[in-house]
Amino acid sequence: MRKQTFMNEIVLNEKQKEILVRHLSGWYCPFYSPEEDQLAMNVLIEMAHSLRNKLNARDEWEHKYNMNLMEWFWSKIPNSATEMPFTRNKNILT
């Protein structure tokens, strides 16, 4: 029950959702992104690290998600599969 509570606390704004989907789709590059996007990505990384530590999910992150923190984080967001589906390496924003 405790793990579910943490996952229900994940609240992303529209910019964070956009950046996360772009990242997972292979269309986010911090070197060519505006500062606003970079800041949103930094917040996402901090949220993901914090959640991973709260859930003590290092093994799941390392083995099931091959150390891909953002894919692991995406899997923990309630309704993420139905809310904003993505296909890796395809432009979903068009």
N, C-alpha and C positions, 0 to 999 in steps of 0.2 A: 504494500500500500504506500509506503514511503517513496518508492521510486516513481509511482504514478503522480504523486503530489508535486515532485520536482518538475516533471514533464508538463504538468498543467500550468506551471508558472512561466513557461516559455512564451513570451509575447514579443513578436517582431513587428516593427512598423513596416510600411510599404517599401521604403528604401532598402531596409535590411532584407526583406523577402526577395526583392528584385536582385540584389547583389548576390544573395545565396544561390538563387536559381541560376543566375549567369555564371557563377563560379562552378557550380556542379555541372553545368552544361558545357563548360570549357570556353566560355565567352567572357571571362573576367580576367583582366590583366592589370595589376596594380600600377605598373609603370606607365600605362597610357590612360589611366582612369582619373577623373577629377578628384580633388581632395575630399569632397563630400562622400564619394563612393569609397575611397580609401578609409575614411573614418568609420563608415558603416561596417566595412569588412573588419576593421580592428575590434569594433564592439562585438561582432559575431564571433570572432576568435576568442575573445575574453569570455563571452557567454558559454561557448562550447567547452573551453577549458574548465570553467567553474562547474558546469554541469557534470562533466566527466569526473571531476574530483569529488563532487557531492555524491555521485552514484557509485564511486569506487569502480569505475568501468574500464580500467586500463586494459584488462585482458580482452574484453569484448572489442574495444577500440583497436588493439594491436592485431588480434587474430581474425575476427569476423570482418572488419572494415580495413584491414591492411594498413593501419595507421593513418587513414584518411579522416581527419577530425571533422571536416565539414559534412562528409557523407554520414558519418556516425551521428552528428548533431541533427542532420535532417531527419534521420530515422526516429529521433526522439520527440520531434514536434508533432503534437496531436493533429490528426487529419492531414498530415503533410502530403501523403500520396494522392489524396483526392483534391486537396486545396490548390496545389500548384505542381502538377506532374512535370517531370523533365525527362529528356532523353539525352544521355551523355553524348557530347560532341556534336550536337545538332542545335541550330539556332532556333530556340523556342520563342524568341521575342518578336519574331516577324509574323 
